[in-house]
Amino acid sequence: MFILKNGFDLRGKHYKQMLIKSIPDKLNFIFDDTILSVEKDLLLEVESNEMKFNEANEVYVSIEWDNLDINENGLSYENECLIDSLSEYEFEIKFAKDKLKSLIEMKIINLYKTYEILQKELIALAFPKQEEKNFYQWQNVRNLMDEHNIMFVQISEYPFINQLRMVNNNIKHSSIIDSNIKKSICEFKEQNEFTYESLDAFYKRVSCKVKLFLKSFSIELLNYLYFFPDDRIESIADIYSDRMDTSEIRKLIDILEYRNNKLLGNRINMTKFDVNSFKLN
């Protein structure tokens, strides 16, 4: 065991509680901040070129093209420059929007990956004997939580996390929007392909829910690990009393009493450390 001089066990209950409570706050948006200036520049570029395109297009539609004998006289220099400008503005707008789309896709992928890492850390603390590779498989996580009656799907922010997962998987494999996403996610209804605008609206709606979900999930894990109201203790007692004989029950009681006394002894030695600072709110 890792014991500090003040008696604090780095593998003990209170340290694990502290870690589980702190993990949701590890979520940050550093990646978003890093690319923010590039994103703003591209948006300004789109706005500028759209304004130029609209101005040039007004001139274009005002020209009475049917009255011009283009086959005989060809295009005037001014009209040729006008058409070239319209083509250039259109290209620059599409190019900038494609780059914006790439940025928002990266933001979504980064957010979900960060969420996956933090979720894995939470589950690994709660279930250290489970293989961590399984924590990246959504159904495995759901099955594990269901097996231990831990709230997961029932958390109010779960639909946002699930939508983030679905969109993350979709944009990693195709620009064509999956039919289930079109049906279930409002930003993508009646769309065939993702756009910067739809992805950005989706990201703004769900990104603020990720930390809230992680906080709720961490509380559910803490309750599972450390909260034992009377009805839960009765349920545990029922499970083992139905399966163990008298001598085995006595042995279990003796082991629990021994470990409880040992734990109380460690707490007495923790004279320099305030255990109360790690009590759950």
Buried (B, 14 or more C-beta within 10 A) or exposed (E): EEBEEEBBBEEBEBBBBEBBBEBBEEBEBEBBEEBEEEBEEBBEBBEBBBEBBEEBBEEBEEEEEEEBEEEEEEEEEEBEEBEEBBEBBBEBBEBBBEBBBEBBBBBBBBBBEBBBBBBBBBBBBBBEEEEEEBBEEBEBBBEBBEEBEBBBEEBEBBBBBBBBBBBBBBBEEEEEBBEEBBEBBEBBEEBEEBBBBBBBBBBEBBBEBBBBBBBBBBBBBBBBBEEEEEEEEEEEEEEEEEEEEEEEBEEEEEEEEEEEEEEEEBEEEBEEBEEEEBEEE
